[in-house]
Amino acid sequence: MRQFLTSLALLGVLLTPLFLSAQNAPVINATVSGKIVDARTKEQLIGATVTIKGTTNGSTTDQDGQFKLITGQKLPFTVVISFVGFQTKEVIINESNTVIQLSEGTNQLDDVVITSRRRQESSQDVPIPISVIGGTRAEDAGAFNVNRLKELVPTVQLYASNARNTTLNIRGLGSTYGLTNDGIDPGVGFYVDGVYFARPAATALDFVDIEQVEVLRGPQGTLFGKNTTAGAFNITTRAAAFTPGGSFELSYGNYGFLQAKGSLTGPLSKKLAARVSFTGTQRNGTFYNVHTQQRINDINNIGFRGQLLYTPTENVKITLIGDVSDQKPNGYGWPVAGVVPTKRAAYRQFNAIIADLGYKLPYSSAFERIVDLDTPSKADNQLGGVSVNADIKIGGGTLTSTSAWRYWHWTPLNDRDYIGLPVFTISAGNSIHDQWSQEIRYAGRVSPRLSGVVGVFGLWQDLKSDPVQTEEAGSAQWRFAQSSTSALWKTPGLFDNFGIRTTNRIRSTSLAVFGQADWAITSRIHLLPGVRYNYDKKIANYSRQTYGGLQTTDPALVALKNAVYTNQAFDTEVDGGNFSGQLTLQYKATNAINAFGTFSVSYKPVGVNIGGLPTASGQVLLDLAKVKPEFVTHRELGLKTKPSPNSVLNLTFHYTDIKDYQTQVQTPEPGVNRGYLANAEKVRVLGVELDGNIRVANRLTLNAAVAYTDGKYVSFKNAPVPLEETGGEQAFKDVSGGVLPGISKWSGSVGGEVTARGNLISLKGNYFFGVDGFYRSSFSSSPSPSKYLNIDGYSLVNSRLGFRASNGVTIFVWGRNLFNVNYYEQLLAAPGSAGHYAGIVGDPRTYGVTLRYAF
């Protein structure tokens, strides 16, 4: 890994001259000199950058504030001057020995420009609740993936026990909570440079050269290709440029943390530019497996991204992007966090079972960061793809075509019983996924009062086992599966290496036509109607065969084996179409006050169960193979304000009803240990969000956000019982009125950064100190509310201290979870419902140093 990172860094150094050589070197026949000073204090500015506009020819000021340019251009010409903490300035030079004055940066907040509505506009002008995180801010905060980004955006929830089992939600809605079922679509759209990423595992990979992350809250189906019933992540990477530039970054920290990033861009010809970017992250495991005597839950990631930008005319821009990201950690494993007393007989309680088997957990708390797993962990996760995007200016707008192919390879190996006994010895859901997508849309102005976007979208997916998925039990399974006092359970070898091999495949087609208009009734009042038509089709094939265990024809022994695993096969096909849409009324009372109200209806497509179905009286419940689509009704009121030129304050109220809510539920059956999909009749989520930021005296920036979210099952009359009620008279329960999993009623973030001008050795620039805090209150970690599977609220504090030099060098030390808080991100009941559950433990305190250079 380290050799690879070193090689990439060396490659970047070698490629730099190639980009620079694409520009014609200036003829050396003229020298221009001058001085750069502070307009207020007349102090000489050391290290200011002076560049001749339109060229790569530049210089920096010396200890006397002097610069010298050797050029073949004749006077007059324009130079661009920049310096940390000062406003960039363009000046026409008519003679040598000129003195140029720079003014300090304005105290006014920079306008945040977004592209979510398919055009560039201020985020404060858009009638959508939206959070925007710039790439540099994310990098400084150590948010190199979505899981870390959630600490900056309190309305985002991400839960992951490994890359595949990732839940990305906004306001508690989007994907099923717990283990991922591939048979339904996520409700939060995840887009990178306009390309939809269909697999939740995409969110586990490191950001590669990110320019900006826009988090849109609420349904956005009339703006984006794929329907998004809960919101969307719109991520843009740094584009290829005709001006040579680049950046390199190296970080080192505790737990052997090593991260390297690099990017180079520049022209290959007058009409062709390129950008190459890479990232690599390595960290030792934060858990120690006493069984294998190895550290697990480590990080071992590599990512690469290459771009070509072709501009045949000023009205045409074509971008070709290829990327690949690869994760090969030493697996993921989790400790037992607790034991729940169930309603089963005393001999079927977890503590009685392990006592009979002579086993004892080698730790007393999950926060000891020790696990005892007899199956080696593996979680190889690779994604990549190629896309071609063409932007063609036509009339008053832009015609855009985005074509993409993406793939996903998942090769896991898990110990799903969470203990050192051979209960479930193998859990390997190997998968391979291909997706093809095509979006064509036109966005622009039709008349002085009418603008909007209209488009068509197609997505085709093929997800299948690679080549089979395996679940296997071990010699200790008999005691966990034992449901009577019959001596037959002790039959030697009955469950040894007894398992199922599954082949499955799901082929999906999603087609849509969508559009949204922006009609300026007056200069202050806008009406924004939007409409969408979806058609979705899924074809699923599922077949599993048992193998191993004691080979017997004894009906009594066969019945015991069938209580654990059985053969199962089904083929199903579902499809459906629907209309959805929204209506927004926007009132721009002043340039500083923007109010809006939105009513929308949207659908989450039909689904299929592809992870096995539960049984009743020995019969497979085939009616559960199909999952109804969700019908979402959403209402929202928002107020975006700028109380002053240096501050922003936004307020949002939202209320969402969902009919036939798609949820993942657990069952005691070992053969369905990933759970299965079901529909809750109705759920409701409502909340209030307040966020703002302010810039004080040009040296201090502060930001804060707080969210109140209340989600509950309005009606879920046939939910599986919670873990503590397993073994009771009923297998299902009415949980109407219970809370939805994964939602904290209160969450918030606060941050700030203060800067001060100064020198570091011979470098001139700004010292900075930044702090980010994150809080969330307690939340349920069980689809069926349980009094045991609730996670306590917690607070995290991250910080950084460093120096940004005017020559592009930045160095800072950083710390995450500074107070070393012990907290759970998720609690997962073990398969078989014996009573024990695992804890997904948050990262401990980490710290390190980062060195960055940009030019």
N, C-alpha and C positions, 0 to 999 in steps of 0.2 A: 504493500500500500504506500509506504513512505517513498519507495523507489519510484513508484508511478507518479506520485505528486511532484517529486523532484524533476522527473522527466518532463512533465507538463509545464512546469515553471521554466525549464530550460528551453522547451519548444517556444514558449511565449517570447523569451528574450531573442531567440533566433529569428522569429517571424517579424518582430518589430521593424527591422530595417527594410523588409519587403514592402510593408505598408507605406513606410515613409518614402521609399524610393519611387513610389507611384506618382509622386509630385515632382515636377521638374525643379531641379536645384536652381536657386537664384544665381544670376551672373554677378560676380563680385566686382562691382565698379563704383559703389557709392557707400558712404557711411553716414548714418543718422544717429545722433545722440540726444539725450535729454534727461530730465529729472522728474520724478514722481513725488508729490508731497501731499500731506493731509490738508484739505481745504480749510479746516477750522484752526488747526494748531500750527500749520506750515511745517510740521515735522516731516522729515524725510522718511519715505516708506521703503523698507528694505525687503526684497523678495517679491515685489509686485511683478505680475506677468504682463509683458507688452508683446503683442502679436500684430503683424501686418494683416489687415482684414483680407480674407479670401486666400490666404497662403498658410503654410506651416512655418514660415520664417518668424522667429520670435526671440525674446530675451527676457531676463529677469533683472531687476534693479540690484545694485551692489550695496555695500555698507554705507555709501554716500547717497543712496537713492537714485543713482545714475544708471541709465541703460544705454546700450549701443546696438544698433541694427546695421548689419552689412547686407546690402540689397542691390539688385540690379534695376529696381523700379525708380522711375523719376518722380520727384516731388511735383505736386502734392500727392499724398496718399493717406489712407485712413488706417489708424491703429486702434486696437482694442486693448484696454487696460483693465485688469482684474486683480483684486486683492481681498483676502479674507476679511469680512466685516465691513467692506465698502461696496458701494454701488459700482457695477461694471460700467465702463464709459467708453464711447467711441469718439475719437478726436481726429480731425484732419490736420496733418502736419505739413506746413508750408516751408519750414526751415529747420535746420539743425539747432541743437542746444535749446530746445523748447522746454518750458516748465509746465507740467500738467498736474492739475489739482483733482484729487478724488474726494468725494463726500462719503461720510459714513452711511452704512445701510439704513434704509428707511425703517421706522418703527412700525410701519404698516404691515399687516400680515400678507404673505404671498398668496395670490389667488390659486386655489387648487383646481387644476384643469382635469376633467375626466372625459372618457370616451364611451361610457356605458350606453348612451343614447345614439351611438354610431356617428357622433360628431364631437368636436372639441368644444367644451363649454365649462363654465364655472360650476363647481359642485353646489354652490349656494343658490344657483339659479334653477337647479333641477328639482322637480317636485317628487323626489324619491328619497327616502331615508337612506343615507349612504355614508359609510366610513371609508376614508382613504388613508392608506399607509404608503408613504414613499419608500422606494427601495433602500435609500441610504438610512432612513430612520429604522427600518426593519433590520438592516445589517448592524447598525450601532447597538440595537437592543438585543442582538443575538437571535432574532427570529428568522432562522434560516429554513423553516418549514411552517406549514399551517398550524401544526400543533403548538408551536411557540407563539405564532401570531395571535392565537386566541387570547393571550394575556393582554394584548393591546386593544382588542375589540370585545367588550363584555357580552355582546349579543350573540357571539359565535361560541358554539360548543363542539368540541372534537373529542371523541373517545376512541381509544385503540388498544387492543390487547396484542395485535400485530398489524402489519400493513393491510392484510386482507380484511381483517375485522375492524374496519374503521367506520365510525359514524361521524359525519359532518353535518351539523345542524345550525340553523339560524332561528333564534327565538324558540328553541326546543323542537323545531319541526324540520323535516327533510328526509332523514333516513331512519331505519329501524334501530332501536337501541340494543346494544349487545352484539351477538355474533352476526356477521353479514350473511344474508341470503341473496344469492345472485339473481333470483327470480323477479325482483322488482327494481324499478328505476329510482335513483336518488331524487330528492325534491329540491336539493341545492345544486344549481348548475356550477360547474367548475370549468372555466375557460382560460386558456393560455394563448395569447395572441390570436384570439378569435376562434380557436379550435376547442371543441367540447371534449372533455376527458370523461369517459363513461364510467370508469372503474373507481370506486372510493379509494383504492390503494394509491392512486395518483397523488393524494394529499400527503402521503407519508414521505415523499421524496424531497430532497433538498431543492430550494429555489436556485435557479441558474441565471445569474445576471438580471435580476428583477428590477424593473423601472418603477412600477407602481402596482399596488393591490387595491382594487375597489370592491368593497363588500356592500352589495345591495340587499336591503331587507324587504321582505314581502314578495308576492308573486311578480314575475317579470316576463311572463310568456309572450307578451306582445312586442318585446324588444330583442329577444334572443332566439337562436335557432331551436334549441331543445327547451321543452317546457320546464319552467322553474317555479314550483308552487310555493317555496319557502324563501327563495332569495338566490343570489348568485355571487360567485367570486369571479371578477373580471381582472385577470392578471396580464399585464403587459411587460415584455422584456425590453431591455435596451436595444434599440434598433441599430442596424448597420449605418455608418455615416461616411460621407465623402471627406470629412476632416479627420485626419489620423488621431487616434486617441487610444487610451487603454487604462487598465487598472490591474493591480496585483495586491493580494492580501494574504497574510499568513497569521494564523492564530495558534496559540499553545495554551493549554490549561491543565488542571488536575484531572485525574482519572485517565491520563495519557491522551487528553484531547488534542487533536491536531487537525486543523482545517486550512486548506489552501484554495484560493479562488483567483481566477485570472480572466481577463478579457482584452481582446485587441480588435480594433476596427480601423478601416481606412479604405481608400479607393484602390481598385484593381485596374480601372480605366476611367474615362470621363463619364461613363454611364453605368458602371458596375462597381459596387462597394461590397465589402464583406465584413463579417464579425464572427469571431470564434470565442467561445467562453467555456470555462470548465469550473468545476467545483469538486472538492474531495473532502470528506469528513471521516475522521476516525476517533473513536473513544473506547476505552476499556469498559468492560461490563460493570454495572453497578450492583449486580447480585453475584453471589458465590454458590455454585451448585456443589454441595458436599458429596453427592453421589459420584459425579464425574470429576470432581476436583478442578473445575474450570469456572471462569467468570463468564456470565451470560448477560443478555440484555445490553450488548455493546452496540457501537455504531461503526459501520464500514461501508461508506457510500461513495460512489463516483457518479458525476454527471457531466455531460458534454452537450454543447449546443452550437450549431453553426448556422450562419445566415448569409444569404446573398441578396442584395438589393439591386434591381435593374430598373433604370428610369429611361426608357427609349425616347420619351418626350416629357415635357413638363406636366402633362395631364395624365400620365400613366406611371404607375408604380407597381412593380411586381416583386414579391418577396418569397424566396424559397428558404424554408427552415427545416433542419433535421436535428433531432435530439435523441439521446439515450441516457437513461439513468439506471444505475444498478446498485442494489443493496445486497450485501452478503454478511449479515451479522451472525454472531454465534448464537442465534436463536433468541426466542423470547420464552420466559418461564416465570411463573408467579407463585408466591407462597400462599399457604392457607392463612386467611385473615381471620377466620372465625368458624364456629360450629353452631348450627341452629338445631334445637330440639324439634323433631318432626312428630307427627301423630302416628308414626309407625310403632310397632312393638319394640320393647326395650332392646331386644337383641339385634334390631335393625338400625339402631342409632350409631352414628359415626364412631363415637368413642368406644362403644362396645365392640364394634367390628374390628378396629385396629388393635384393640387389646387382645382379642382372640387370635389375631394374626401375629402377635408379639411385636408390634410396631409402635414407635413413638416419634412424634415430630421432633427434629433436632433443633427447634427454635421455639420460643414462646411468643414472639411478636413478628409480624410481617415486616416491621420497620428495622429488624436486625439485618435485613437484606440478605438472608440466607434462604436457599431453596433446596429441596431434596427430590430430584427428578431422575428416575431411572431410564428415561428415554432422552437421548441427545436432542437438543433443540436446533431447529433449522428454520430459516425464514427468508429464502432467496426471493427477491422481488425485483423484477426488471420491467421497465416501461420505455417505450420509445416511439418514434414516428416521423413522418415527413408531411409537410403541408406546403401548399402553394396559395398565396393570397395575391389577388390582383385588385388594385384600386384604380378606377378609371373615372376621371372627372367628366361628367356629361351634364350640360345645362347648369342648373343651380345646385347640383348635388353630386354624389359619388356612387357609382355602381361598383359593388364589391362582390368578388367571388372567392370563396374559401373552400379549397378541396384538401382533404386530409385522410391519411391512414395511420392508425395507431395500433400498437400491440401491447400485450401484458403477459408475462410469464410468472407464475407463482409456484414455488417449490418449497413446501413447508414440511416440518416434522415436529409434532407437539406431544407433550405429556399432559393429557387432558384431565387426569385424575388429581394432579397437583401434589402428589405424594410419591415417596420412594418405593411403593409397592407395585407389583405388576397387575394393575387393575385394567386401565385402558393404556396399553403399551404403545400403540401407534395411532396417530391421528394425522393423516397426510392428505389434504384436499388439493392435490396438484391440479392446476388449471392453466389453460392458455386461452387468450382472448384476442380477437381481431375486430377492429371497427373501421368502418369507412364512412365519411361524412361529407356532405356537400351543402353549402349555404350560398345562396345568391340573394342579394338585397340591394335596394336603392335607398339612399338617405339623402335628403336635401330639401331645398325650399321650392315649393310649387308656385307660390305667389308671395307678395310682401307679408301676407297674414297667415299663410298656410305652409307648414313644413311637416316632415315626418319621415317614417321609414316603412318600407314594405319588403317582404322577403319570402323565400321558400327554403325549406330545410329538409334534408334526408339523412337518416342515420341507420346503418346496417351493422349488426353485431353478431358475432359467432363466438360463443363461450362454451368450452367443453373441457372434460377431464383430460389429463395429460399423462399417460393414456388412461390410467385408472386412479380413483381415489380410494384410500385404504383406511379402514378402522379395525383395530385388532385389540382383543382382550387378552389378559394374561392369567396366570395360575391363581391370582388372588381375587379374580372376578367373582368366583362362586360366592364368597362371603358377602360381597356388596350386593349381588343380585338375589341372594337368598331371601325367599318370601314365605318360607314355611320351615318347620323343624324337621322335615324329612331328611333322613341320612343320605338320600340320593344326591343332595347338593355336594357332599364330600367325595363323590366319585372321583378317583384319581384321573387327572388329565382332562376332565370334562370340558373346561374352558381354556385349556392351554393353547395359545396361538389360534384362538377361535375369532374369526373376523368376517368382514364383508369387503368385497371389492366392487366398486361402483363405477359405472360409466354413465356419464350424463352429458347432455348437450342442450343448449338453448339458443335458438336463432331468433333475432329480434329485428323488426322493421319499424321505424318511426318516421312518419312523414308529416309535414306541417306547412301551412300557409299562415303568415302573420303580418300584422301591420299596426302602426300607431300614428296618429296625426296630432299635430300641435296647432290649434286654430286660435290665433290672437283675435278674440272678439273686440278687445280694445288693447291699448298698449299695456294695461295693467291686468286684464282678465284673459286667461287662456283656458280653453277647453281641450282636453286630451283624451279622445276616445281610442280604444284599441280593441282588436279582435284577433282570434286565432282559431284555426281548425286543426285538430290532431287526428291522425290515424295511427294506431299501434297494433302490431301483431307479434305474437310470441308462439314459437313451436318448441315444445319441450319433450325430451326423451330421457327416461330414467330407468336404469336397470342395475340391480345389485344382487350379487350372489354370495352366499356364505361359503366359508372354507375353514379347514382346520378343526381343532377341538377333538374330542373323543369321537371316533367313527363308530356309530352304534345305530341299531334299528329298534332299540328298546323305546317304545312310545313314551314312557315316563321320562326318560333321559332326553329324548328329542324335544319334549315339551319344555324342559328346563332350558335347553339351548335356545329354543324359539322365544323364550322370555327375554333373551338378550339380543339376538340378531335373527332376522328372518330374510328370506328372499323377498324381493319387492320389485315390481316393474310397472311402469305406466307411461303412456304417451298422451300428451294433451296439446291442444291448440286453442289459443284465445286471441280475440281481436276486438277492436272497438274504436269508434270515432266519436268526437265530441266537439262542440263549439265552446269557446271560453272568451273572456274579454274583460276589459276594465274601462272605467270612466273616471277621469281626474279633472277636478276644477281647481285652477291655480289663480291666486290673487296676489299680485306684486304691489302691495300697498305703497311701498317706496323702494328705492334702490337697496335699502337695508332690511326690508321686511318682505318675506316670501311665505305666504300661507297656501296650504293645499289640502284637499280632501280626496280620497280615492275609494271607490267601490269596485271590487273585482271578483270574478268567479273563475276558477281554474280546476284542472283535473290532473291527477297523477295517474299514469296509465295502468291498465290491467296488469296483473302479475301471475306468476306460477310458482309453485313450490318445487324446488329442485334439490332439496337437501334431505329427502325422505319424508314420509307421511306417518302420522301416528296410527295406531290400530285400536279397534274396539271389538272385544269378543273374538279376537283372532283375525278380524277382517280389516283390510286396509281402508282407511277413510278417504276414498278417491275424490269425494266431493270437496275435500280441502286442497286439491291440486290447483284449483283456480282461485285467484284472489281478486276481489272486486276493485275497480279503480276508486281512488279517493275523489271526492267532490269538495272543493275548498271554496268557502265564501269569506271574503276578506274585506275589512273596512279599516280606514286609516285617516288620521288627521295629523297634519304636520305644520310646524312653524319654524322657518329658518331665518335667523336674524344676524345682523352685524351691528351690535350696540355701539361700536366705535370702529375706526379704521384698523385698529390693532386687535380686534376681538371678534369671535364668532360664538353664538349660542343657539342651539337647535333643540326643539322639543317635538316628540312624536307620541301619539296614542294609537294603539292598534288592537284589533279584535278579530279573531279568526275562528270560524266554525268549520269542522271537517266531518263529513259524512263518510262512513265506511273507511275509517282510518286504518291504514296498513301498519300492522305491528308484528314484531317477532316475539313469539312466546315459547316458553320452555315446557318440556314434558318429562316425566320420570323415565320414559322409555330410552334405554341406552342407544337403540338403533336410530333415534332422532336426536342425537346429543347436541346438534347445532340448533335445535329448536325448529319451529316451522312458522310460516306466515299465516296470519289470520286478520280478520277485519273487526275492529271495534265499531259499534254502531255510530257513535258520535263523540267527538272530543272538542274542547274549546280552549283557546289560548288567547289571553289578553295581556296588555302591558303598557307601560309608559317608559320612554327613553329620553334622557337628557344628556347632551354632550356639548362641549365647547372648548375653545382654546383662546389664549391671549398672549400677546407679545409685549413685554414691559421694557422700556428704556433700551431697546435694541440689544439687550444683553441677557434677557430672561424670557423663556417661553414656557408656558404652562398649558397642560391639556387635561381634561377629565371627562369621564363618561360614566353614567349610572343607568342601570336598567332594572325595572321591576317587571317580572314575568310570572304569570299564573296560568298553569296548564293543568287540565283535569279531564278525566273520562266523564263525559256527560252520561253516556250509556255504553257499558260493556258488560253485558249480562252473562256471557259464556266464556269468561277468561279462565285460564288455568289457575289453580290455587297457588298462592305463594309458597315458598320453600317450606316454611314452618307448618303448613297445613297439608303437606304431602302425606299420604297414607290415611287420610280421614275418610269420611263417608262419601264425600263428593270429590270428583276430579276437576270440576269446574266451579266457578264462583262469579257472582255478580259483584264487580268492582266499581260500579257506577259511583261517581263522586270522588274516586281516588285520584291521586296526583299522577301526572305523566312522568315517566322516568327521565332523568338527565337534566331537569330544569330547576335551577336555583331561583327562588323568588327574588333575591337581590344579588346583583353582581355589579362590579364597577372597576374602573381603572383610573389611575391618576399618574401624571408624569410631568416632568419638567427638566429643563436644561438651562444652565447659566454659563455664560462665557465671559472671558476677560482677556484683553490683549496682552501679549507678552512675548518673551523670547525663550527658546529652548536651545541651549548651546548657541549656535550661530543662526538658527532658524527663527523667523519672525512669523507670528500668527496668533492664534487664539487658544487659550486653555479652556477646557469645558468640563462640566460635571453634570451628569444626568442621573435621574432616578425614575424608575417606573414601578408602580404598585398595582396589584391586582387582588380583588376580593370576590369571593362568591359564597353565598349562604348554603346551608345543607340541601341535599337533593336525594331523591330516590334512585336506587340503582337496580330496580327490578321492574319489568314490564307489568307484573301484577304486584301492586303495592305490598311491601313487607315491612314489618316493624323492625326487622333485623338488618335488611339490606339498604340502609340509609347511610349516606356519607356526610360526615360533619363538614361544616363550612371551614374555609381556610383563607389565609392571606399570604401573598408572595411579594417579595421586594427584590428588584434587580437594579443594578447601578453600574455606572461607568465613569472613568476619570481619565482625561487625556489631553492631547495637544494636536491641533490642526494647523499645520504650517502652510504658508502661502504658496509653497512650491509643489503642493500636492501630497505631501507626506502627512500621514496621521498615525499617531500611536496612542493607544489607550489600554488601561487595565479595566477588567470588567468582572462582575460577580452576579450570579443568578441564584435565587432562593437564598439570599444573604443570611437569613436567620435559621437556615437549615430546618425548615418546617417539615414535619412528617405528615403526609396527607395521601389519601386515596384518590385516584381519578375514576376508578370503576370497581365494582364488586361483581364477581361472576360465580353463580352456583355451579358446582361440579356436575358432570353428567351422572344420571342415575339418582339424583336427589337423595343422597345418603345423609345430607345435612351440612356438609362442609362447603365453604366457598372461598374463592381466591380473591386477593386484593391486587389491583393494578396500582402500584405505588409510584407516586411522583418522584421526579429526580431530586437527589439531595443537593446540598450547596455545591456549586461549581464556580470556578474562577479561573482567570487567565489573562493573557495579554494579546493584543492584536496590532499588527503593523500593516498599514495600507499605503499604497502609492498610486496616484491617479495623474494622468497627463492628457 
